[in-house]
Amino acid sequence: MKLDSYWNDALLTLPGVANPALPTQVDVAIVGGGFTGLSAALKLAQRGASVVVLEAGATVAPEASGRNGGHVNNGLAVDYAEVAAKVGVAQARAWYNAYDDAVDSVARLVQEEGIDCDFLRHGKLKLATKAYQVDALHRSAEQLVADGVDTDVEVLDAARVRDEVQSERFVGGLLYKRSAQMHMGRFAHGLAQAAQRQGAQIHTGTRVNRVERVQGQVHRLHTDRGVVRANQVLLATGASRHGGYSSFGWLRRRIVPIGSFIVVTEPLGAERAQALLAHRRTYTTIANIHHYFRLTEDHRLVFGGRARFAISSPTSDAASGEVLRAGLAATFPQLGPVRLDYCWGGLVDVTQDRLPHAGERDGLFYSMGYSGHGTQMSVHMGQCMADVMAGDASANPWKGRDWPAIPGHFGPPWFLPAVGLYFRLKDRLA
């Protein structure tokens, strides 16, 4: 079992591109070479701006963008009805629609830039294992339709779920028909190459240690390879633990890095894979400690989940892989002792309200906190923040939101084991 991301395997550098000398002056510097940073770099460069992307890792998308489950899903990370009760139907509808727009943004970039990444729009099926969860899915679907938010959703009963998911665990599901999936590594490299074609510079292995404000939005970025002066800066770091802590401390207190873990099986063969998940959608279960899964183009099963409330590391990833092996066996016992070829973990940049946050503070632009629903929203927000930085503040769907610090959170998330125990207890008693 290889302790590495299936998506980034054999994609260690930008093909055919060597890091040039670091520029000393640019219009825009972007900290972070994940989907937010690459998407913003592409659009800003298309506008004619000189752009540099500074990524601490050895390749683009080395963290959340390249270490997720391969889902491109619409729908909020929290229940729509709960959000509507707190902020009103109009605002909740706008935020829900932003996720629809985000999936559309990915689809558009794949088509416009000719990115070969196995993009498929087969929908997402949210799966219930208990009767009360099916009742909740019905209520959710009814409100989404009644509020005119998503008239495409459909509740499936147990028989219909079993027709497309070969497992006895599930008693119903809610189908979101606008969701998609893709190969994350190939998308990341296609997006990076598109940005480079427009003139953006991408520097991997370049950690930003400190950001110094000069005047207004002008900053100096102190890196391991030199200093860059930029007229504007976009922070697109997510939950990254690389460098910049003194400069980005305000953000660190508002994001909890939570590990999510994934295993990938050996190739199952076309016939066996088709029998397992007939419609080849993305799938996620309803639970605080949930699972998510899908098939790949080469007929592997990608199976992930929270597994353990721990930060990703080689030791932690291997332990979490064994937890996921047991979860996979309980969900699909017919696979028997299937070989696991890949196992890895990644950090989810979770906010207290589990919604993204984006804007400007102290002359620095930022977008992050996608809370496990980031593959589509990060791409979309890169495009949006490029518009914001060009002067269109209305382009930010998350503008004007308060973002208070998380009480007691100043550095490493010491409280994660207790949180994990609490959620496991909730799942067990529900």
Secondary structure, DSSP 8 states (H G I E B T S, - for coil): -B-S-TTTTT--S-TT-------SEEEEEEE--SHHHHHHHHHHHHTT--EEEE-SSSSSS-SGGGSS--EE--S-SS-HHHHHHHH-HHHHHHHHHHHHHHHHHHHHHHHHTT--S--B---EEEEESSHHHHHHHHHHHHHHHHTTS-TT-EEEEHHHHHHHB--SS-SEEEEETT-EE--HHHHHHHHHHHHHHTT-EEESS--EEEEEEEETTEEEEEETTEEEEEEEEEE--TT--SS-TTTSHHHHTT-EEEEEEEEEE----HHHHHHHBTT--EEEESSSS-EEEEE-TTS-EEEEE--SSS---HHHHHHHHHHHHHHHHHH-GGG-S--EEEEEEEEEEE-TTSS-EEEEETTEEEEE--TT-HHHHHHHHHHHHHHHHTT-GGG-TTTT------TT-SSS-TTHHHHHHHHHHHHHH-
